[in-house]
Every structure is written in C-alpha cells, then in structure tokens.
C-alpha cells in the first residue's frame, strides 16, 4: 500500500459467451454490477462489452480492499450468478484478474 494515497482493489472478470448467449451474459454482468453498490467497500463497477482483444465480455469492480471484494464474492447472490454463467460461456475463456491500485494526488 502507498502511504498517504487512496488505495483501491480492482477485480476484472472476462469471459467468452457461447454462440447466441452474448446478450444474456452481458445482462447477467449488468445485474451483478447494479447489485454490488449495497455491499461494504464497493466503490464503482463497470460492465465490459467491447474492446477486449479476444472479444470477451465481463465486468470490472473497484473496492476499498481485497477483503471487501472477497466478502461480496462469497454472498449467495454472487455465487448464484457465477453458477448461472457457467453453462453460458466457453469454460476455458473465463479470466479473473485482481489489482492493487492507488489514485495519484490530483487525479
């Protein structure tokens, strides 16, 4: 952690929907991101619909801490969405990335 700076924890989730399932998969990510604001430590969320070099979709969430992100990931709601997504995506396409970040002064 960077002393004296606002630090954040970012989670990025990307996946390749099976043919004909893209709209449904994006809607599930949207449902997730719109549900998360009620969770402790949630800062901001985004649904990813284009720009990925492999044409995957997903979401990116910003948290106050890894602990907050982990707690939300273990809720029944998030686990249910993840379970519902599995049959709709190519199983080897799901990528999860996490980052510790900070906002530079003046940003």
N, C-alpha and C positions, 0 to 999 in steps of 0.2 A: 504494500500500500504506500501511496505517496503522501507523506505527512503534509498537512495543511491544504490538501486538494480534495475536491469532491470526487470520491471514487464510486464506481458502479460495476456491477457484474452483468454481463451481456450473454444471453443464450441465443443461439441461432440454430434453427431446425429446418432442414431442406429435404425434399423427397420428390420422387418422380411418380405421378399418378399413372395408374394403368389406363389404357385407351378407354376413352369415354367417361372417365372419372375425375377429370381435372376440376370441373366446376364444383363438384361435390367436395373434393378435397380442400379446395380453396375456402369454401363455405365453412368447413369444419375448423380451419385455422382462424377464420374470422370469428367464429363463435368462441373459440378459446381466447383470443386476444381481447374480445369485448367482455369476457367473464373475469379476466385477471385483475382489473382495477380494484376489486374488493379484497384482494389478498395483501397481507402485510409486506411492505417493502417493494411493491410493484411501482415502477416509475413510468414506464411507457412501453407500448407494444406496437408492432408493425406486421402487416401481412405482406409476404413477398409473392408477387405474381409474375414478375418478369425480370430479366437481367442476369439470371444465373446462366453460366456458360453451358450447363448441362440441361437447361430448361426445366429445372426443378422449381417447385413452389414451397412455401412454408411460412415461417414467422420468425421474428426477432423480438425478444423482450429484454428490457432493461430493468435491473433490480438494484436495490440498495446493497444487497450482499448475496453471496452464494447460498448462505443458509436460508434466506427468504425464498430464493428460487427453488431450492431443494424441497422446502416445506410445501410450496404450491404444487410442485411436480408430483407429490405423493397424495394429493387430495383425490377423493373419489371422482370428482368431475374431470380432472385432467387425465387420470388413469382410464376413465371410460372413453374419452375422446381418442386417446392414443390407441386403445384397443379397437375402436371402430375404424380407425385409419388403416390399420394393418392389412385388411383384405383389399383395400382400395389402391395400394401403392406397390411398386416393384420392390420386393423385400430387400434387395441389396442396394437400393438407392438412398435409403434413409441415412442422413448425416447430421450429427449433433456436434456443435462447436460451442465452447464457452470461453469468455474473455474477461479478464480484469482490466478495467479502463479507468481513466480519470478525465475530467474536464479541465483543460488548461485555463489559467486565470484569464478572464476576458472573453472566453468563448461563449 
